């Protein structure tokens, strides 16, 4: 799904009118209807007798809000409009014992309201909220706190006071439980602090023709985009069908990294998983993951590269890095392994992913990207990315950051997966990958050790199954966060801490099944 800047959204609307004859009022009618339908679904499908307060601003966002209100009225909701232009409450079909001109009228309405719809300011307003608007939002927050986070807050397009390009948020901005963005998601929604104010994200249509190219600055990863990328699972397959993944990870200080990555590779569907490690560490892994095979090497670091390269023939994907540690001698064998991989013919070289300490070790080398086979998958978190850039951090602005990541992916000729609450995947080129991909699935319960090892294992498992590196990175990020949501649900929907990486790995088969349900046409009856 395309993600756009404000300027791009304006261009889309202009093109819709000049090329397709869809004038502003037509687009607004479609937008308001779509927003109402999505809101009704978010509320459970029935809005009859639901008490709704719609905050209506003077611009297009307010127009969307009025049309949304009309549809809710048709479906039996009890609606009151607060018109910002006149600072008045306008009852429609709702009977409330309120003196509408009284100073406390808004507060009294809020006490009996189920849903507040924020349609005050849209994407065209980037100035700070006025003192008056902040005061209204303060009233809403006060009542909501007193009522146990009720009423629900619904933002139309984006929370009023937020910048749709930069993700900046004006003081006094009202955080939403759900944001219904219209036409296409705006890039600022995927940047903090705005992402923390967005709540759930729903995307409503505005009646654009299906064949219209929206352009856009990025792609938002959705199940519809990703399901076709996953390799099929035909009924006559065997373990060899789904490839062999080799995991070079773990060390005496961080032994669990290899086990987490290998488990994830197996759970996501790799046919064979081999852990390259020392006999001492292997003994610890065998009881926890007996399905793995092992390529054993001596603790002597000078012999390690040869042992690893011996394990490579016949493998389809190779992961190097999680928990390797950075003890003296590790960088030397890593560079020797990379030289050996580069020397292999293309059709004999496994697809490569470098993670964690593999990246940290490479960052000490000048022009390190040239030491890797082309189109290696790199999975840094922001700190590791800064080290790869010579201790230089990426720009903070959402648009500037995406532009810089695209430049780096093209210059390095590698796939970059920048980890975070909003993970970004950028490829140098390839089908469907002319824009960065965004995986929006913030989950504070996943802020725990080992989660990155699981992600790396997912990606190497998908690479082993034959996925292109960029596809494996994008799908891997999505499945990682989807498994995190399932793990939280298994513990309780209110869980925000206490999730461990093994909880997430156990949910990977379910996450994949939800993204790729069986194709009954291919199954034997």
N, C-alpha and C positions, 0 to 999 in steps of 0.2 A: 504494500500500500504506500503510495507516494506521500512524502512529507514536504511541505512547502514553506517558503518565507511569505511575509506579508505582501511584498511586491509581486511574487509569483501568483499569490491568490488573486490579487487585483488584475493581473494579466489574464488569468483563467476566466474571471468574470467578464472582462472586456471581450475576450475571444468568444465566449458563449453568446454574447449579444451580437457582435458584428458578423460572426460566421454562421451561427445557428439560430439567430433571432430570439434568443432567450434574454429578455430584458430583466432589469433588476427586480421589478415586482414579481415576475414569474419565478425567479430563483429564490426570492424571499418566501414565497408561498410554499415552495417545495421544502425549503430549509425548515420553516416552522412546523410543517406537517411531519417531516422526518424526525425532528427533535421531540415532538409530542409522542410519536410512536415509540421511539427509543426510551423515553421517560416512562411511558406506560409499561413497557416490558421490564425496565429496571425495577419498577415498583411491584412487579409480580403479575402484571397483565390486567388488573382491574383497578380503575381509579374512581369508581363510583363512590361518592360521598367523601373522597379524599379532599382535605382542605388545603388549598394551594394559594400561596401569595407570590405573585409575579412582579418583580421589580423591573420596571420598564424605563429604559433610557431614551434619549431623543433621537438616536441614530438608527442604523440598520439593525444593530443588535436588539434594540428595543422593538423594532418591527417584527423580528423573528419571535421575540417573547410574546407579543400580542397574538400572533397567529397560533403559537403553541397554546396560549390560553384559550383561544376559540375552540381548538380541538379537544382540550380537556373538558371544556364546558359541554361539548356534544356528547362526551362519554360519561357525563354525570358527576364530574368533579365539582366541588364548591370553590369558586375562584374569586380572589380579590386582586386587583391590579393596583400597584403603587406607581403612580406616574411621576417620574422625577422632574419633568419639565414644570409641572404645576405644584409639585410637593403635596399631592393629594392621594388619598386612598379612594379607590373607585370600586365599590362592590358590584358584582355582576348578579349571580344567583345565590350568593351566600348571605344568610341572615345572621348578623352578629350584633349583639347589644353593645354598640359602640357609638359614641359621639365622634363622627368622622373628623370633625375639626378640632377635637381636643388634643392637647400636646402629647398625651399618652396613648393616642389612638393606635399608633403602629405597634407599640409594646403589647397592648391588649389583644390585637389581632395575632401577633406572633405567639402568644401563649396558647392559642387554640389552633395553630397552623401545623399541618403535617409536613409540608414541603415548601421551601422557599426557592424560587427560580431567579437566579441572578442574570438578568438580561439588560444590565445598565450600560456597560461599555464593551465595545468589540475590539477587533484586532487593529483598528485604525487609530486607537487612542493610546498613546504611550506616556502621557503626562501623569504626574502623581495624582492620587485621589484627593479631591477637595476635602476640607475639614468637615463639611456637611455630610459628604458621602461616607467618610470614615466614621462619623457619629452614628449613621444608620447601621453600618456594619457592626459597630460596637454594641448597639442594641440587640442585634441578631445574635451575636456571640454570647452576650449576657444571658439572654433567654435560653439559648441552646444549652449552655452550661448548667443552668438551673433545672432544665428538663431532661438532663441525662443524654446530651447530644441529640436532641430532637428540637426542632424539625430538621429533616434532611435538607442539605444545601445542594442545589443543582446549578452548575454554571453553563450558560449557553455560549458556545465557541471557546471561551476561556474565562477564568475568574476576572471580574472587573478590577482594573488596576495592575494587571500583569502585562508584560511586554511579550508579544507573540513571536518576536525574533530572537531576543536575547535571553528570555527566561527570568529577567529581573522582575521584582514584585514591589509595588508601592506599599509604603506603610499603611496599615489598616485594611489591606486586601483580605477578603473573606475566603477562607479555604473551603473547597467544595468536597462533597462526598462522591460526586460524579460530574465529569465534564463531558458535555455533548458538543464536540467540535464539528464544524459543518464544512462540507466540500472536500476537505483533506485536513489531516492533522497539521498543526503549525509547529515549526521547528522549536520554538521556545518552550513548548510543552515538554520537550525531552531534555531540558536543562534545569539545573537547580539554581535558585530556590523554587521556581514555578512548579516543577514536577512534584514537589511536596504539597502543593496547594491543589493539585488536579483531582485527586481521588481516582476512582475508576475512570477509564477513558472509553467513550463510545464515539463512533464516527457516523454522522448523519449525511445523507445525500442532499444535493441542491438541484437535482434534475439535469445534471450534465450528461451529454450523449456518451454512450459506452465507448465509442471509437475516439473520443477526444483525448489527446495526449496531454496529461497534466504537467509534464516536465517534473519539476521538483528538485529539491536539494538532497533528499535521502529517501530511503525506503523503511517503512515500519513493518517489522516481521510479524506476519499473521499466519495462522494455520493454513489458510487457503494458499498462501505463497509457498509454504514450506513442505506441505504434504507431498506434492509431486516430485520433490527433490530426493526423497528417501528411496533407497533401493527396494525393489519388490522382494517378497518372501514366498517364492513359488512352492507348492506342496511337494514337488519332487526334488527339493534341494537337500544338501548335506552340509556338514561343517566347512568343507572346503569351498562351498559356494560363497561363504561370507568372510573369507579372508583371514589372514594371520596378522595380528598386531604384536609388535615387540615393544616392551616397556623398559627403558633404561632409567631407573629412578631409585630413590632411597639411599640411605647411608646410615651408619651407626647412630648419628644424631637424629635423623629423620626417617626412621625405618618405615613408618606407616604410609608415606607418600606413594611408594610403589604399589602397595596393596590396594589403596584407594583407587589409583588410576587403573590398575589391572581389573579390579572388580567392576568399575564403571564401563570399561571397554567390553567386558563380557556381558554385562547387563544391557548394554545398548545393542547387542546383537553380533559382535565379532565372533567368527567361527572358532578361532584359536587365539589364545593369549599366552605369550611367553614373557616371563619376567627375567631380565638379565641382571644377575646379582651375585653376591658371594654365597658360598655354602652356609655360612653362619646365619645370614639374613634369610636365606631360602627356608631354613628349618622353621623359622618363625612364621613364614607366609603359608606354608603347606597346610597347616591345620585350618587356617581361615579361608583359604581359596584353593582347595585341592584340585579344581578343574584346570588350573594353569599348568603350563610346562615351564621348564627353567633352562636358561643358558647360564651356566655357572662360570665365574671367572675368579681368579686369585685376588686376594686383598692387595697384592702388589700392583700399584697404580701403573707401573711401567708396562705391564702386560695386558692392561684392560682394553685398549683400543683394538688389539688383534682379536681378543675374545669376542668383543661386540661385533666386529665386522664379520666374524665367522658365523654369527647368529643371523645375520641379515639376509643371506640368500634364501629365496622362497618366501620371504615376508612381504606383506603388502603395505604396511604402515609402521612407522617407527616414532616413538615418543622419547625425547631426551629432556631431562631437566628436573622434574619434581623431587625435591628433597635430596638433591645430589650433594649438597654442601659445597663449600669453596676452599677446601683444604689444598695445600700445595700439591701440585701434580695433577689435579683434576682438570684444569684448563688445558694442559698439554695433551692428555688423552682425548679430550673432547675435540680439540683441533685436528688431531690425527684421524678420529672417526669421521669428521666432516670432510676431510680431504679424501678419505676412502670412498665416501658416498658420492662426492662430486665426480670421482673417476669412473663410477659405474655407468654403463650404458643406460639411457633413459628407461628402457623397458625392463631393466633389472633393478632399478633404484626404488626403494619403498618411498611412499609419500611421507614427508617429515613434518613433525610438529616440535617446536622448541618452547619450553615453559620454564618459569621460575629460575632456579639457579643456572640452568642452561643459558638463559638470557643474561643473567648477571655476569656469568663468566665471559660471554661474548662481548659484553659492553666494554671490556678492557682492551679489545683489539681495534686498531684503526681500520675503517672500512669493513667492519665485521660482516655486513650484509653480503659481501662478495665471497665470504667463506662458506656460504650455505648453497645447497642446490636451489635452482629457481623455484619460486612459488611455495616456499616453506611457510607453514602456518606459525605465526608468532603470537603468543598469548600473554602480553604483559599487563600488569596492573599499573596505575599511574606512576608509582615510584620506579618500577622497572623500566617503564617507557622513558622516564626522565634520564635514567642511566644510559639507555641506548642512544639517547640524544646528547650525550656528553654533559649530563646533569643540567639539562635545559627542559623546563616544563612546557607542555603544550599550552596554547592560548586558552583562556577561560571561556570566551564567548562561544556559543554553540555553533554559529556559522563559521567563524574563524577556525575553530578546532576541526570541523569536518573538512574544510579546505586544506588545512595543513596535513591531516591524516591521508587525504587522497594524494597529495604531493609526495609524501613519504612512501606510500605503498607503490606508487609508480616508479620512484627513484630506486627503491630497494628491490623491486620485483618480487615482493613477498606479500602474503596475506596478513594483515594486522587485525587481531581481535583485542581491542582495548577493554579490559574488564572494568566493571563498576556497576552501580545500581542501574544505570542505563548503559548496556554494553554496546559497543560500536564495532562493526566488522567492515573493513575496507580491503578491496582487492585491486591489484594493479589494472586488471582488465578481465574480460570474460563475459559469457552470456548472462544477461540479467544482473550484471554487477558493475554497471557504469556509475552507480551511486553508492554511498555508504549505506549500510543496513543498521537499523537501531532495534535493539531488543529491550523493550521497556517492561520490566517486571520487578520493581523494587520489593525486596523482602528482607526486612532487618533480621529475621531469624537465620538467614543464610550468612550473616557476618560472623563466620567462625572458621577455625583452622581446617584445612583439608578440602574446602569447597573448590578451590582452584585445581587441586589434584583430580577431583572427580570430573571437572570440566575438561581437563586435558585428556583424561581417559575416554570420555564420551567422543571427543573429536577424533582421537586415534582409532577408536572402534568404528566410527563412521568412515574414516579413510580406508580402513582395512576392507570394508564392504564395497569399496569402489567409488565412493563419492568424490567429486572434485574438491580440491582443498577449500575453495571459497564456500562451496555449498556445505561442506562438513562443518566449517566454522560457524556459519549462520544457523544451520539446524542444530548444531551442538549447543550454542548459546541459548536457543529457545528451549530445547529439551531439558537443559540444566535448570532453567528457571521454572519450567513446568513441573519437573520432579520436585523442586523446592516447594511449590504450592501444594502438591499432593502430600508431601511429607508434613507440612504444617496442618493440612486438613485432617490427617490421620491422628495428629496429636491434639487438635482442637483449634477451631478457626480463630481464636483470640491469641494464639501463641505468637510471640514476637521475639522469643529468646529460647535457648536450650536445644535448638536443632543441631545435630552433629552430621558430619559428612556421610557417615554410613546410613543414616536415615534417608538421605537424599538418594544415594546410590540404589537403595532397595526399591525406590519408586520409579526407576528409569523404564522398566518394561511397561508399566501402566502409562507413563507419559508418552512413550512411543506409540502404544496402542491407541491412545486418544488422538494422536496426530495422524496416524496411519491405520485406520480400521481395516480389517480384512476385506479384500475384494472378493465378494462371493462368486463372481463370474469365473474366478480362477481356482476355486476350491472344488475338490472332488466330493460329490454328494454320496 
